[in-house]
Amino acid sequence: MIGRLIAFDTVSRHSNLALIHWVRDYLEGLDVPCRLVHDESGAKANLFATIGPLDRPGIALSGHTDVVPVDGQDWQSDPFRAEVRDGRLYGRGSADMKSFIAIALALAPDAQRQGLKIPLHLALSYDEEVGCYGARRLLAEMKTWPQRPAACIIGEPTSMQVVTGHKGKHSYECRVHGLAGHSSLTHQGVNAVEAAAEIVAHIKSLARRHRDKGPFDPDFVPPYTTLHTGTIAGGTALNIVPAECRFAFEIRNLPGDDADALLAEIRDFAARHVEPEMQAVDRGTGVSFMTELGLPGLATAEDAEVTTLAKALAEANGTAKVSFGTEAGLFSDAGIPTIVCGPGSIEQAHKADEWIALEQIAAGESFVHRLLERVRG
Ligand SMILES: [Zn+2]
């Protein structure tokens, strides 16, 4: 089943419909009802299936069907053909996260045959890797349904650790609009690169403040909210005062630390300390901020039912927190208690020769087997 799913090239820029239609046909062949929730273009879809009774909320196993590109990566084998070597299964999506989906699908016939008391939902999404667009659409649609899952387990690769928390991720673009001029007459121009640099330096100072003063949560690496500028572009030639500059920055906040408040601080700095000097030369200059879709953090309680359940299924004593974002924050924000637990390691995700240990696949299977025992009642 893992090999079958890996064989669909579901890199996010492509349609995922071939995989989704295959899964739908497979599940409907078992008499498991499915519904598809398409994107605006119709080229991609989420799939939501329910095994067992339809009149009550159940437990959802959720995963994304898209994978990151292989462009420019040096693979030893075909990334879209699963290959087993030395106790590992290689292929794009083997760790992130087609193995988890495949395990759930492979056990669907068992689940259907046994007759479940508590329904088991399968929720497969598109476009996780490029902004969790599929999950956002699925969750918006779910609001109109009579039944929604009572809990959700997202099988991102955590080496089967039960993850109850992750940071939020918010990205922004800042555009600085200055005024061009001859570089011998700097007083007549408005230098957009310099204005941008002042804001970038301010973002860095906020990053230092969080590093040094917190708030801190020792379960995260690093244990504080981080800010960073990732790209910057501006200016055309050394002898021209640059009229335009834009840069992209992000905030990865501890759950409970407010990213909006941080952005407000950055905006306020630009309005008070950067724009007045620019606009004294030309009123048409200024700074604007664009917000990309954010991903909320996850902070599921240690004593939540879903946490207790997942710990029992994974035979884990403790829980963990991770620094990478997942769809779990969105599910949780939509009122569905959610944890992250799945086979494979994030260390192998997104790389050339992505792999999952066969032993992790076995651990994932045991996890879903134990879940089936529970929902059988
Ligand atoms: Zn993933």
Boltz pocket constraint, residues with backbone or C-beta under 6 A from the ligand:
constraints:
  - pocket:
      binder: B
      contacts: [[A, 64], [A, 96], [A, 97], [A, 128], [A, 156], [A, 157]]
      max_distance: 6.0
